[in-house]
Structures are given as C-alpha cells and as structure tokens.
Amino acid sequence: MSTSEISSKSSASFLWVSGAFVGFAALFFLVQALFGKAPVTDPRSPDRLAIKDEVQAEQNALIAKMGLIDETKKAAIFAKAAAELKTRKAAKSAFVVPGSPTQLKQMAEGAPPPPADGAPAAAPVAPAKP
C-alpha cells in the first residue's frame, strides 16, 4: 500500500465522522425546535428580584455611609488598613501543611501525651449483646 491510499482513507473517515456529528446536531436542533417545551419560569422570581434590589440598595447605602464611593477616601481607608495590618505580628497557626518541615517534625515526635487531669481514661464501651 502506498501512503496516498492511507491518507485518503483517513481523510474520508474524518469527513464521514464529521458529517455524522453535524447531522445528529442538526437533527437534535430540529427536534428541539418542533417538540421542545418552553423553559419553566420560577413563580417566585419577581419576589427574589425585589429582595435582590433591596439588598443592593442597602449595600450601596452602607458603602456611601462608610465613604467608599469617593476614590480618594477609599484609597486612604485601604492604606490605613494595610498599614495597620503590617504592624501586627503574625500569630502562630494551628494549621500544618502536609509534607512541610513542621508536619515532618511533628510526625517524628509522635502524638502528644494525653492530658494529666487525674481522671482515669474511659474504658471502651462493649457492644450490646442481642
């Protein structure tokens, strides 16, 4: 076999598959246009839109009250907040990233001992017999 026969077969196969795909898509859209149902609307939609508009109006009022509408005031407030955050010390986090040196160190040390509050450890409860 020559390479021209192989390439003509592969291009013909591609065209047949593409044609089948386009044909099924056209058939699908035709069936949807003829027999498809109208989309269902939510009867609560007007109420939800009214609530959304009310919430947005309240949020805009709060933003205006805080002075965040004016760009210069907004920049000053954010600069002040950023400066305050820079002055704070980083707090120790209880979160440990898996595979980090901290996690590997904790794994090597083992589990911490149970609290010594003087009370004996609770005995495991035996399952009830039928």
N, CA, C and O atoms as a Tinker XYZ file with bonds, in Angstrom:
   520  protein
     1  N      0.835000   -1.175000    0.000000    73     2
     2  CA     0.000000    0.000000    0.000000    64     1     3
     3  C      0.881000    1.241000    0.000000    63     2     4     5
     4  O      1.944000    1.275000    0.620000    81     3
     5  N      0.430000    2.210000   -0.680000    73     3     6
     6  CA     1.180000    3.466000   -0.700000    64     5     7
     7  C      0.614000    4.402000    0.356000    63     6     8     9
     8  O     -0.476000    4.178000    0.883000    81     7
     9  N      1.348000    5.423000    0.650000    73     7    10
    10  CA     0.916000    6.370000    1.676000    64     9    11
    11  C     -0.270000    7.199000    1.221000    63    10    12    13
    12  O     -1.037000    7.677000    2.056000    81    11
    13  N     -0.444000    7.383000   -0.094000    73    11    14
    14  CA    -1.580000    8.174000   -0.574000    64    13    15
    15  C     -2.899000    7.459000   -0.310000    63    14    16    17
    16  O     -3.911000    8.110000   -0.049000    81    15
    17  N     -2.904000    6.128000   -0.373000    73    15    18
    18  CA    -4.131000    5.385000   -0.085000    64    17    19
    19  C     -4.511000    5.507000    1.391000    63    18    20    21
    20  O     -5.689000    5.642000    1.722000    81    19
    21  N     -3.528000    5.461000    2.260000    73    19    22
    22  CA    -3.792000    5.552000    3.693000    64    21    23
    23  C     -4.315000    6.942000    4.032000    63    22    24    25
    24  O     -5.277000    7.065000    4.789000    81    23
    25  N     -3.707000    7.981000    3.495000    73    23    26
    26  CA    -4.147000    9.327000    3.829000    64    25    27
    27  C     -5.536000    9.608000    3.255000    63    26    28    29
    28  O     -6.316000   10.328000    3.878000    81    27
    29  N     -5.859000    9.063000    2.093000    73    27    30
    30  CA    -7.198000    9.299000    1.547000    64    29    31
    31  C     -8.249000    8.560000    2.365000    63    30    32    33
    32  O     -9.370000    9.048000    2.509000    81    31
    33  N     -7.908000    7.393000    2.903000    73    31    34
    34  CA    -8.852000    6.666000    3.751000    64    33    35
    35  C     -9.068000    7.397000    5.068000    63    34    36    37
    36  O    -10.194000    7.470000    5.562000    81    35
    37  N     -7.994000    7.941000    5.641000    73    35    38
    38  CA    -8.146000    8.631000    6.921000    64    37    39
    39  C     -8.917000    9.930000    6.749000    63    38    40    41
    40  O     -9.706000   10.298000    7.620000    81    39
    41  N     -8.702000   10.637000    5.632000    73    39    42
    42  CA    -9.455000   11.870000    5.438000    64    41    43
    43  C    -10.924000   11.560000    5.140000    63    42    44    45
    44  O    -11.809000   12.309000    5.554000    81    43
    45  N    -11.184000   10.482000    4.440000    73    43    46
    46  CA   -12.566000   10.099000    4.171000    64    45    47
    47  C    -13.265000    9.703000    5.473000    63    46    48    49
    48  O    -14.430000   10.044000    5.677000    81    47
    49  N    -12.569000    8.992000    6.345000    73    47    50
    50  CA   -13.152000    8.610000    7.637000    64    49    51
    51  C    -13.453000    9.851000    8.475000    63    50    52    53
    52  O    -14.496000    9.946000    9.123000    81    51
    53  N    -12.524000   10.789000    8.448000    73    51    54
    54  CA   -12.729000   12.026000    9.198000    64    53    55
    55  C    -13.964000   12.772000    8.677000    63    54    56    57
    56  O    -14.766000   13.280000    9.461000    81    55
    57  N    -14.104000   12.832000    7.375000    73    55    58
    58  CA   -15.252000   13.521000    6.793000    64    57    59
    59  C    -16.561000   12.820000    7.144000    63    58    60    61
    60  O    -17.553000   13.485000    7.441000    81    59
    61  N    -16.579000   11.479000    7.115000    73    59    62
    62  CA   -17.781000   10.742000    7.477000    64    61    63
    63  C    -18.153000   10.979000    8.950000    63    62    64    65
    64  O    -19.326000   11.184000    9.263000    81    63
    65  N    -17.176000   10.953000    9.843000    73    63    66
    66  CA   -17.444000   11.168000   11.263000    64    65    67
    67  C    -17.915000   12.601000   11.486000    63    66    68    69
    68  O    -18.859000   12.832000   12.242000    81    67
    69  N    -17.267000   13.562000   10.837000    73    67    70
    70  CA   -17.681000   14.962000   10.979000    64    69    71
    71  C    -19.089000   15.165000   10.436000    63    70    72    73
    72  O    -19.897000   15.864000   11.048000    81    71
    73  N    -19.383000   14.565000    9.305000    73    71    74
    74  CA   -20.723000   14.676000    8.735000    64    73    75
    75  C    -21.777000   14.062000    9.634000    63    74    76    77
    76  O    -22.862000   14.622000    9.787000    81    75
    77  N    -21.474000   12.919000   10.230000    73    75    78
    78  CA   -22.420000   12.282000   11.146000    64    77    79
    79  C    -22.657000   13.165000   12.368000    63    78    80    81
    80  O    -23.788000   13.295000   12.837000    81    79
    81  N    -21.607000   13.761000   12.870000    73    79    82
    82  CA   -21.722000   14.641000   14.033000    64    81    83
    83  C    -22.606000   15.845000   13.705000    63    82    84    85
    84  O    -23.513000   16.175000   14.469000    81    83
    85  N    -22.346000   16.491000   12.585000    73    83    86
    86  CA   -23.138000   17.652000   12.173000    64    85    87
    87  C    -24.585000   17.230000   11.888000    63    86    88    89
    88  O    -25.516000   17.964000   12.219000    81    87
    89  N    -24.776000   16.082000   11.291000    73    87    90
    90  CA   -26.126000   15.600000   11.006000    64    89    91
    91  C    -26.922000   15.359000   12.268000    63    90    92    93
    92  O    -28.091000   15.737000   12.342000    81    91
    93  N    -26.308000   14.731000   13.271000    73    91    94
    94  CA   -27.012000   14.496000   14.531000    64    93    95
    95  C    -27.280000   15.813000   15.257000    63    94    96    97
    96  O    -28.323000   15.964000   15.893000    81    95
    97  N    -26.360000   16.758000   15.169000    73    95    98
    98  CA   -26.596000   18.059000   15.800000    64    97    99
    99  C    -27.767000   18.767000   15.138000    63    98   100   101
   100  O    -28.614000   19.339000   15.824000    81    99
   101  N    -27.823000   18.733000   13.802000    73    99   102
   102  CA   -28.933000   19.363000   13.091000    64   101   103
   103  C    -30.251000   18.665000   13.435000    63   102   104   105
   104  O    -31.268000   19.333000   13.619000    81   103
   105  N    -30.246000   17.349000   13.524000    73   103   106
   106  CA   -31.447000   16.598000   13.887000    64   105   107
   107  C    -31.899000   16.956000   15.307000    63   106   108   109
   108  O    -33.093000   17.108000   15.564000    81   107
   109  N    -30.961000   17.085000   16.199000    73   107   110
   110  CA   -31.279000   17.448000   17.581000    64   109   111
   111  C    -31.941000   18.822000   17.637000    63   110   112   113
   112  O    -32.968000   18.987000   18.296000    81   111
   113  N    -31.366000   19.802000   16.957000    73   111   114
   114  CA   -31.946000   21.149000   16.968000    64   113   115
   115  C    -33.311000   21.177000   16.294000    63   114   116   117
   116  O    -34.187000   21.927000   16.721000    81   115
   117  N    -33.508000   20.390000   15.268000    73   115   118
   118  CA   -34.806000   20.316000   14.604000    64   117   119
   119  C    -35.866000   19.742000   15.544000    63   118   120   121
   120  O    -36.974000   20.270000   15.638000    81   119
   121  N    -35.519000   18.663000   16.233000    73   119   122
   122  CA   -36.457000   18.049000   17.175000    64   121   123
   123  C    -36.754000   19.012000   18.327000    63   122   124   125
   124  O    -37.899000   19.118000   18.764000    81   123
   125  N    -35.734000   19.710000   18.818000    73   123   126
   126  CA   -35.948000   20.667000   19.906000    64   125   127
   127  C    -36.846000   21.816000   19.458000    63   126   128   129
   128  O    -37.690000   22.284000   20.223000    81   127
   129  N    -36.663000   22.272000   18.214000    73   127   130
   130  CA   -37.480000   23.377000   17.712000    64   129   131
   131  C    -38.931000   22.946000   17.541000    63   130   132   133
   132  O    -39.839000   23.740000   17.785000    81   131
   133  N    -39.161000   21.726000   17.133000    73   131   134
   134  CA   -40.528000   21.273000   16.885000    64   133   135
   135  C    -41.237000   20.805000   18.154000    63   134   136   137
   136  O    -42.408000   21.124000   18.356000    81   135
   137  N    -40.551000   20.059000   19.005000    73   135   138
   138  CA   -41.199000   19.410000   20.140000    64   137   139
   139  C    -40.706000   19.900000   21.503000    63   138   140   141
   140  O    -41.197000   19.446000   22.536000    81   139
   141  N    -39.752000   20.811000   21.513000    73   139   142
   142  CA   -39.203000   21.277000   22.781000    64   141   143
   143  C    -40.201000   22.115000   23.553000    63   142   144   145
   144  O    -41.029000   22.810000   22.964000    81   143
   145  N    -40.121000   22.047000   24.876000    73   143   146
   146  CA   -41.013000   22.811000   25.735000    64   145   147
   147  C    -40.374000   24.159000   26.051000    63   146   148   149
   148  O    -39.153000   24.311000   26.022000    81   147
   149  N    -41.228000   25.128000   26.353000    73   147   150
   150  CA   -40.735000   26.441000   26.762000    64   149   151
   151  C    -40.067000   26.295000   28.132000    63   150   152   153
   152  O    -40.488000   25.463000   28.936000    81   151
   153  N    -39.048000   27.081000   28.400000    73   151   154
   154  CA   -38.386000   26.976000   29.702000    64   153   155
   155  C    -39.347000   27.330000   30.834000    63   154   156   157
   156  O    -40.183000   28.223000   30.694000    81   155
   157  N    -39.222000   26.639000   31.931000    73   155   158
   158  CA   -40.084000   26.848000   33.080000    64   157   159
   159  C    -39.584000   28.080000   33.830000    63   158   160   161
   160  O    -38.393000   28.203000   34.115000    81   159
   161  N    -40.495000   28.980000   34.140000    73   159   162
   162  CA   -40.121000   30.175000   34.900000    64   161   163
   163  C    -40.500000   29.965000   36.357000    63   162   164   165
   164  O    -41.497000   29.313000   36.666000    81   163
   165  N    -39.709000   30.512000   37.225000    73   163   166
   166  CA   -39.946000   30.388000   38.654000    64   165   167
   167  C    -41.020000   31.389000   39.065000    63   166   168   169
   168  O    -40.877000   32.579000   38.784000    81   167
   169  N    -42.083000   30.948000   39.716000    73   167   170
   170  CA   -43.133000   31.890000   40.112000    64   169   171
   171  C    -42.671000   32.874000   41.184000    63   170   172   173
   172  O    -43.285000   33.924000   41.370000    81   171
   173  N    -41.593000   32.537000   41.889000    73   171   174
   174  CA   -41.072000   33.420000   42.928000    64   173   175
   175  C    -40.037000   34.396000   42.397000    63   174   176   177
   176  O    -39.450000   35.155000   43.168000    81   175
   177  N    -39.807000   34.389000   41.102000    73   175   178
   178  CA   -38.775000   35.232000   40.516000    64   177   179
   179  C    -38.977000   36.719000   40.794000    63   178   180   181
   180  O    -38.004000   37.383000   41.151000    81   179
   181  N    -40.177000   37.283000   40.654000    73   179   182
   182  CA   -40.337000   38.715000   40.957000    64   181   183
   183  C    -40.003000   39.049000   42.410000    63   182   184   185
   184  O    -39.396000   40.084000   42.688000    81   183
   185  N    -40.401000   38.168000   43.341000    73   183   186
   186  CA   -40.088000   38.404000   44.755000    64   185   187
   187  C    -38.583000   38.381000   44.987000    63   186   188   189
   188  O    -38.045000   39.222000   45.706000    81   187
   189  N    -37.918000   37.426000   44.382000    73   187   190
   190  CA   -36.469000   37.321000   44.551000    64   189   191
   191  C    -35.742000   38.515000   43.959000    63   190   192   193
   192  O    -34.771000   39.004000   44.537000    81   191
   193  N    -36.208000   38.990000   42.803000    73   191   194
   194  CA   -35.586000   40.164000   42.192000    64   193   195
   195  C    -35.812000   41.410000   43.055000    63   194   196   197
   196  O    -34.927000   42.259000   43.160000    81   195
   197  N    -36.991000   41.519000   43.670000    73   195   198
   198  CA   -37.265000   42.653000   44.550000    64   197   199
   199  C    -36.352000   42.613000   45.774000    63   198   200   201
   200  O    -35.821000   43.644000   46.189000    81   199
   201  N    -36.170000   41.430000   46.347000    73   199   202
   202  CA   -35.293000   41.283000   47.507000    64   201   203
   203  C    -33.856000   41.609000   47.120000    63   202   204   205
   204  O    -33.139000   42.267000   47.874000    81   203
   205  N    -33.436000   41.147000   45.938000    73   203   206
   206  CA   -32.072000   41.437000   45.480000    64   205   207
   207  C    -31.866000   42.937000   45.313000    63   206   208   209
   208  O    -30.831000   43.468000   45.714000    81   207
   209  N    -32.842000   43.624000   44.724000    73   207   210
   210  CA   -32.723000   45.070000   44.552000    64   209   211
   211  C    -32.679000   45.789000   45.893000    63   210   212   213
   212  O    -31.941000   46.759000   46.061000    81   211
   213  N    -33.481000   45.303000   46.855000    73   211   214
   214  CA   -33.478000   45.904000   48.195000    64   213   215
   215  C    -32.125000   45.726000   48.877000    63   214   216   217
   216  O    -31.605000   46.661000   49.484000    81   215
   217  N    -31.559000   44.530000   48.777000    73   215   218
   218  CA   -30.260000   44.263000   49.398000    64   217   219
   219  C    -29.170000   45.109000   48.744000    63   218   220   221
   220  O    -28.309000   45.648000   49.439000    81   219
   221  N    -29.197000   45.229000   47.430000    73   219   222
   222  CA   -28.195000   46.041000   46.746000    64   221   223
   223  C    -28.317000   47.505000   47.135000    63   222   224   225
   224  O    -27.306000   48.191000   47.288000    81   223
   225  N    -29.552000   47.997000   47.300000    73   223   226
   226  CA   -29.738000   49.386000   47.720000    64   225   227
   227  C    -29.176000   49.606000   49.123000    63   226   228   229
   228  O    -28.533000   50.623000   49.385000    81   227
   229  N    -29.421000   48.643000   50.034000    73   227   230
   230  CA   -28.882000   48.751000   51.394000    64   229   231
   231  C    -27.359000   48.692000   51.394000    63   230   232   233
   232  O    -26.709000   49.425000   52.140000    81   231
   233  N    -26.786000   47.824000   50.562000    73   231   234
   234  CA   -25.334000   47.726000   50.486000    64   233   235
   235  C    -24.732000   49.026000   49.941000    63   234   236   237
   236  O    -23.718000   49.506000   50.447000    81   235
   237  N    -25.358000   49.584000   48.917000    73   235   238
   238  CA   -24.866000   50.847000   48.368000    64   237   239
   239  C    -24.967000   51.967000   49.389000    63   238   240   241
   240  O    -24.094000   52.834000   49.443000    81   239
   241  N    -26.034000   51.962000   50.212000    73   239   242
   242  CA   -26.164000   52.970000   51.266000    64   241   243
   243  C    -25.061000   52.812000   52.305000    63   242   244   245
   244  O    -24.502000   53.807000   52.767000    81   243
   245  N    -24.742000   51.580000   52.678000    73   243   246
   246  CA   -23.656000   51.347000   53.637000    64   245   247
   247  C    -22.304000   51.768000   53.073000    63   246   248   249
   248  O    -21.474000   52.328000   53.789000    81   247
   249  N    -22.089000   51.498000   51.800000    73   247   250
   250  CA   -20.824000   51.902000   51.164000    64   249   251
   251  C    -20.709000   53.414000   51.149000    63   250   252   253
   252  O    -19.639000   53.966000   51.404000    81   251
   253  N    -21.823000   54.086000   50.849000    73   251   254
   254  CA   -21.810000   55.549000   50.857000    64   253   255
   255  C    -21.597000   56.078000   52.270000    63   254   256   257
   256  O    -20.879000   57.061000   52.459000    81   255
   257  N    -22.213000   55.437000   53.269000    73   255   258
   258  CA   -22.071000   55.857000   54.672000    64   257   259
   259  C    -20.618000   55.702000   55.131000    63   258   260   261
   260  O    -20.119000   56.524000   55.900000    81   259
   261  N    -19.942000   54.653000   54.662000    73   259   262
   262  CA   -18.550000   54.425000   55.036000    64   261   263
   263  C    -17.599000   55.329000   54.268000    63   262   264   265
   264  O    -16.422000   55.429000   54.614000    81   263
   265  N    -18.096000   55.983000   53.239000    73   263   266
   266  CA   -17.254000   56.887000   52.463000    64   265   267
   267  C    -16.431000   56.185000   51.407000    63   266   268   269
   268  O    -15.389000   56.695000   50.995000    81   267
   269  N    -16.880000   55.027000   50.961000    73   267   270
   270  CA   -16.100000   54.270000   49.986000    64   269   271
   271  C    -16.500000   54.575000   48.546000    63   270   272   273
   272  O    -16.013000   53.919000   47.625000    81   271
   273  N    -17.375000   55.553000   48.332000    73   271   274
   274  CA   -17.740000   55.919000   46.961000    64   273   275
   275  C    -16.650000   56.801000   46.353000    63   274   276   277
   276  O    -16.291000   56.635000   45.187000    81   275
   277  N    -16.127000   57.737000   47.145000    73   275   278
   278  CA   -15.061000   58.621000   46.669000    64   277   279
   279  C    -13.748000   57.835000   46.608000    63   278   280   281
   280  O    -13.342000   57.214000   47.590000    81   279
   281  N    -13.095000   57.869000   45.456000    73   279   282
   282  CA   -11.871000   57.072000   45.261000    64   281   283
   283  C    -10.748000   57.511000   46.197000    63   282   284   285
   284  O     -9.990000   56.664000   46.672000    81   283
   285  N    -10.617000   58.819000   46.478000    73   283   286
   286  CA    -9.526000   59.275000   47.354000    64   285   287
   287  C     -9.762000   58.811000   48.789000    63   286   288   289
   288  O     -8.826000   58.390000   49.469000    81   287
   289  N    -11.024000   58.889000   49.255000    73   287   290
   290  CA   -11.326000   58.410000   50.600000    64   289   291
   291  C    -11.133000   56.904000   50.691000    63   290   292   293
   292  O    -10.628000   56.386000   51.687000    81   291
   293  N    -11.543000   56.211000   49.635000    73   291   294
   294  CA   -11.385000   54.751000   49.613000    64   293   295
   295  C     -9.912000   54.374000   49.687000    63   294   296   297
   296  O     -9.538000   53.468000   50.433000    81   295
   297  N     -9.076000   55.062000   48.919000    73   295   298
   298  CA    -7.634000   54.772000   48.928000    64   297   299
   299  C     -7.039000   55.055000   50.299000    63   298   300   301
   300  O     -6.186000   54.304000   50.770000    81   299
   301  N     -7.485000   56.141000   50.949000    73   299   302
   302  CA    -6.960000   56.473000   52.275000    64   301   303
   303  C     -7.365000   55.423000   53.303000    63   302   304   305
   304  O     -6.556000   55.029000   54.143000    81   303
   305  N     -8.614000   54.970000   53.239000    73   303   306
   306  CA    -9.089000   53.950000   54.190000    64   305   307
   307  C     -8.326000   52.645000   53.992000    63   306   308   309
   308  O     -7.916000   52.011000   54.964000    81   307
   309  N     -8.134000   52.241000   52.739000    73   307   310
   310  CA    -7.416000   50.995000   52.484000    64   309   311
   311  C     -5.941000   51.105000   52.837000    63   310   312   313
   312  O     -5.347000   50.132000   53.302000    81   311
   313  N     -5.338000   52.270000   52.624000    73   311   314
   314  CA    -3.940000   52.462000   53.001000    64   313   315
   315  C     -3.789000   52.384000   54.518000    63   314   316   317
   316  O     -2.834000   51.792000   55.021000    81   315
   317  N     -4.732000   52.982000   55.246000    73   315   318
   318  CA    -4.697000   52.926000   56.710000    64   317   319
   319  C     -4.839000   51.484000   57.200000    63   318   320   321
   320  O     -4.126000   51.057000   58.108000    81   319
   321  N     -5.765000   50.738000   56.592000    73   319   322
   322  CA    -5.964000   49.337000   56.985000    64   321   323
   323  C     -4.729000   48.506000   56.667000    63   322   324   325
   324  O     -4.338000   47.652000   57.462000    81   323
   325  N     -4.112000   48.745000   55.515000    73   323   326
   326  CA    -2.904000   47.998000   55.147000    64   325   327
   327  C     -1.764000   48.316000   56.098000    63   326   328   329
   328  O     -1.006000   47.422000   56.473000    81   327
   329  N     -1.630000   49.581000   56.494000    73   327   330
   330  CA    -0.570000   49.952000   57.434000    64   329   331
   331  C     -0.798000   49.298000   58.791000    63   330   332   333
   332  O      0.151000   48.858000   59.440000    81   331
   333  N     -2.051000   49.234000   59.217000    73   331   334
   334  CA    -2.357000   48.585000   60.488000    64   333   335
   335  C     -2.059000   47.093000   60.434000    63   334   336   337
   336  O     -1.566000   46.522000   61.406000    81   335
   337  N     -2.354000   46.464000   59.312000    73   335   338
   338  CA    -2.071000   45.035000   59.187000    64   337   339
   339  C     -0.567000   44.763000   59.168000    63   338   340   341
   340  O     -0.116000   43.731000   59.665000    81   339
   341  N      0.202000   45.680000   58.602000    73   339   342
   342  CA     1.653000   45.489000   58.567000    64   341   343
   343  C      2.270000   45.575000   59.952000    63   342   344   345
   344  O      3.307000   44.961000   60.200000    81   343
   345  N      1.650000   46.329000   60.868000    73   343   346
   346  CA     2.212000   46.482000   62.203000    64   345   347
   347  C      1.901000   45.296000   63.099000    63   346   348   349
   348  O      2.561000   45.112000   64.122000    81   347
   349  N      0.921000   44.494000   62.744000    73   347   350
   350  CA     0.561000   43.343000   63.575000    64   349   351
   351  C      1.583000   42.223000   63.426000    63   350   352   353
   352  O      2.151000   42.004000   62.356000    81   351
   353  N      1.793000   41.528000   64.531000    73   351   354
   354  CA     2.682000   40.367000   64.492000    64   353   355
   355  C      1.906000   39.171000   63.963000    63   354   356   357
   356  O      0.699000   39.052000   64.171000    81   355
   357  N      2.608000   38.304000   63.288000    73   355   358
   358  CA     1.979000   37.095000   62.759000    64   357   359
   359  C      1.667000   36.162000   63.921000    63   358   360   361
   360  O      2.523000   35.918000   64.771000    81   359
   361  N      0.469000   35.650000   63.959000    73   359   362
   362  CA     0.056000   34.728000   65.011000    64   361   363
   363  C      0.436000   33.309000   64.603000    63   362   364   365
   364  O      0.490000   32.974000   63.420000    81   363
   365  N      0.696000   32.491000   65.607000    73   363   366
   366  CA     1.026000   31.107000   65.331000    64   365   367
   367  C     -0.235000   30.382000   64.871000    63   366   368   369
   368  O     -1.287000   30.483000   65.503000    81   367
   369  N     -0.121000   29.667000   63.789000    73   367   370
   370  CA    -1.262000   28.967000   63.231000    64   369   371
   371  C     -1.250000   27.516000   63.669000    63   370   372   373
   372  O     -0.193000   26.906000   63.835000    81   371
   373  N     -2.437000   26.978000   63.852000    73   371   374
   374  CA    -2.557000   25.574000   64.221000    64   373   375
   375  C     -2.606000   24.681000   62.984000    63   374   376   377
   376  O     -2.572000   23.455000   63.091000    81   375
   377  N     -2.685000   25.306000   61.811000    73   375   378
   378  CA    -2.754000   24.537000   60.582000    64   377   379
   379  C     -1.360000   24.095000   60.163000    63   378   380   381
   380  O     -0.398000   24.856000   60.266000    81   379
   381  N     -1.265000   22.865000   59.695000    73   379   382
   382  CA     0.012000   22.319000   59.245000    64   381   383
   383  C     -0.172000   21.816000   57.823000    63   382   384   385
   384  O     -1.104000   21.070000   57.522000    81   383
   385  N      0.738000   22.244000   56.956000    73   383   386
   386  CA     0.688000   21.830000   55.565000    64   385   387
   387  C      1.315000   20.447000   55.445000    63   386   388   389
   388  O      2.446000   20.248000   55.888000    81   387
   389  N      0.601000   19.480000   54.853000    73   387   390
   390  CA     1.168000   18.140000   54.705000    64   389   391
   391  C      2.465000   18.178000   53.893000    63   390   392   393
   392  O      2.538000   18.813000   52.840000    81   391
   393  N      3.462000   17.501000   54.392000    73   391   394
   394  CA     4.747000   17.432000   53.709000    64   393   395
   395  C      5.687000   18.565000   54.076000    63   394   396   397
   396  O      6.831000   18.581000   53.623000    81   395
   397  N      5.233000   19.517000   54.885000    73   395   398
   398  CA     6.083000   20.642000   55.273000    64   397   399
   399  C      7.052000   20.186000   56.365000    63   398   400   401
   400  O      6.841000   19.148000   56.992000    81   399
   401  N      8.110000   20.960000   56.591000    73   399   402
   402  CA     9.046000   20.582000   57.661000    64   401   403
   403  C      8.360000   20.487000   59.029000    63   402   404   405
   404  O      8.715000   19.633000   59.841000    81   403
   405  N      7.391000   21.351000   59.282000    73   403   406
   406  CA     6.674000   21.305000   60.558000    64   405   407
   407  C      5.910000   19.990000   60.706000    63   406   408   409
   408  O      5.929000   19.373000   61.770000    81   407
   409  N      5.247000   19.571000   59.650000    73   407   410
   410  CA     4.489000   18.326000   59.705000    64   409   411
   411  C      5.424000   17.141000   59.864000    63   410   412   413
   412  O      5.121000   16.221000   60.623000    81   411
   413  N      6.546000   17.142000   59.170000    73   411   414
   414  CA     7.508000   16.038000   59.290000    64   413   415
   415  C      8.092000   15.977000   60.696000    63   414   416   417
   416  O      8.314000   14.893000   61.236000    81   415
   417  N      8.341000   17.152000   61.291000    73   415   418
   418  CA     8.874000   17.202000   62.653000    64   417   419
   419  C      7.841000   16.652000   63.636000    63   418   420   421
   420  O      8.188000   15.901000   64.547000    81   419
   421  N      6.565000   17.027000   63.453000    73   419   422
   422  CA     5.521000   16.522000   64.342000    64   421   423
   423  C      5.351000   15.020000   64.200000    63   422   424   425
   424  O      5.104000   14.333000   65.192000    81   423
   425  N      5.478000   14.496000   62.990000    73   423   426
   426  CA     5.365000   13.057000   62.785000    64   425   427
   427  C      6.514000   12.322000   63.458000    63   426   428   429
   428  O      6.320000   11.226000   63.984000    81   427
   429  N      7.705000   12.906000   63.449000    73   427   430
   430  CA     8.855000   12.263000   64.076000    64   429   431
   431  C      8.721000   12.265000   65.601000    63   430   432   433
   432  O      9.149000   11.320000   66.263000    81   431
   433  N      8.130000   13.321000   66.154000    73   431   434
   434  CA     7.984000   13.413000   67.607000    64   433   435
   435  C      6.904000   12.477000   68.129000    63   434   436   437
   436  O      6.982000   12.030000   69.273000    81   435
   437  N      5.917000   12.178000   67.331000    73   435   438
   438  CA     4.834000   11.316000   67.769000    64   437   439
   439  C      3.689000   12.132000   68.332000    63   438   440   441
   440  O      3.742000   13.361000   68.367000    81   439
   441  N      2.668000   11.445000   68.765000    73   439   442
   442  CA     1.483000   12.106000   69.297000    64   441   443
   443  C      1.788000   12.671000   70.679000    63   442   444   445
   444  O      2.569000   12.080000   71.425000    81   443
   445  N      1.182000   13.811000   71.035000    73   443   446
   446  CA     1.415000   14.362000   72.366000    64   445   447
   447  C      0.774000   13.474000   73.428000    63   446   448   449
   448  O     -0.210000   12.789000   73.150000    81   447
   449  N      1.324000   13.479000   74.644000    73   447   450
   450  CA     0.751000   12.640000   75.708000    64   449   451
   451  C     -0.644000   13.142000   76.075000    63   450   452   453
   452  O     -0.958000   14.317000   75.886000    81   451
   453  N     -1.482000   12.236000   76.604000    73   451   454
   454  CA    -2.833000   12.658000   76.992000    64   453   455
   455  C     -2.757000   13.633000   78.159000    63   454   456   457
   456  O     -1.781000   13.617000   78.909000    81   455
   457  N     -3.756000   14.470000   78.325000    73   455   458
   458  CA    -3.737000   15.432000   79.429000    64   457   459
   459  C     -3.768000   14.713000   80.770000    63   458   460   461
   460  O     -4.475000   13.723000   80.954000    81   459
   461  N     -2.984000   15.238000   81.691000    73   459   462
   462  CA    -2.891000   14.620000   83.018000    64   461   463
   463  C     -3.816000   15.361000   83.964000    63   462   464   465
   464  O     -3.358000   16.176000   84.765000    81   463
   465  N     -5.094000   15.094000   83.886000    73   463   466
   466  CA    -6.057000   15.763000   84.756000    64   465   467
   467  C     -6.419000   14.909000   85.964000    63   466   468   469
   468  O     -7.284000   15.296000   86.750000    81   467
   469  N     -5.782000   13.767000   86.125000    73   467   470
   470  CA    -6.013000   12.917000   87.272000    64   469   471
   471  C     -7.126000   11.898000   87.065000    63   470   472   473
   472  O     -7.216000   10.945000   87.838000    81   471
   473  N     -7.950000   12.053000   86.086000    73   471   474
   474  CA    -9.053000   11.128000   85.854000    64   473   475
   475  C     -8.544000    9.973000   85.006000    63   474   476   477
   476  O     -7.795000   10.188000   84.054000    81   475
   477  N     -8.945000    8.743000   85.344000    73   475   478
   478  CA    -8.507000    7.620000   84.513000    64   477   479
   479  C     -9.191000    7.679000   83.144000    63   478   480   481
   480  O    -10.272000    8.247000   82.990000    81   479
   481  N     -8.549000    7.095000   82.197000    73   479   482
   482  CA    -9.105000    7.070000   80.841000    64   481   483
   483  C    -10.366000    6.233000   80.829000    63   482   484   485
   484  O    -10.454000    5.209000   81.507000    81   483
   485  N    -11.324000    6.669000   80.065000    73   483   486
   486  CA   -12.600000    5.950000   79.980000    64   485   487
   487  C    -12.375000    4.615000   79.280000    63   486   488   489
   488  O    -11.679000    4.527000   78.269000    81   487
   489  N    -12.986000    3.580000   79.851000    73   487   490
   490  CA   -12.861000    2.256000   79.259000    64   489   491
   491  C    -13.750000    2.190000   78.022000    63   490   492   493
   492  O    -14.825000    2.790000   78.004000    81   491
   493  N    -13.318000    1.474000   76.995000    73   491   494
   494  CA   -14.167000    1.371000   75.811000    64   493   495
   495  C    -15.462000    0.637000   76.144000    63   494   496   497
   496  O    -15.485000   -0.301000   76.940000    81   495
   497  N    -16.519000    1.087000   75.519000    73   495   498
   498  CA   -17.839000    0.512000   75.767000    64   497   499
   499  C    -17.963000   -0.764000   74.952000    63   498   500   501
   500  O    -17.699000   -0.777000   73.750000    81   499
   501  N    -18.369000   -1.835000   75.620000    73   499   502
   502  CA   -18.553000   -3.101000   74.927000    64   501   503
   503  C    -19.883000   -3.062000   74.167000    63   502   504   505
   504  O    -20.866000   -2.511000   74.664000    81   503
   505  N    -19.915000   -3.640000   72.973000    73   503   506
   506  CA   -21.191000   -3.630000   72.240000    64   505   507
   507  C    -22.241000   -4.464000   72.960000    63   506   508   509
   508  O    -21.921000   -5.462000   73.604000    81   507
   509  N    -23.474000   -4.052000   72.846000    73   507   510
   510  CA   -24.577000   -4.756000   73.492000    64   509   511
   511  C    -24.801000   -6.083000   72.813000    63   510   512   513
   512  O    -24.740000   -6.190000   71.588000    81   511
   513  N    -25.067000   -7.112000   73.633000    73   511   514
   514  CA   -25.325000   -8.439000   73.076000    64   513   515
   515  C    -26.818000   -8.580000   72.812000    63   514   516   517
   516  O    -27.636000   -8.138000   73.618000    81   515
   517  N    -27.174000   -9.189000   71.691000    73   515   518
   518  CA   -28.607000   -9.328000   71.394000    64   517   519
   519  C    -29.315000  -10.329000   72.251000    63   518   520
   520  O    -30.519000  -10.533000   72.096000    81   519
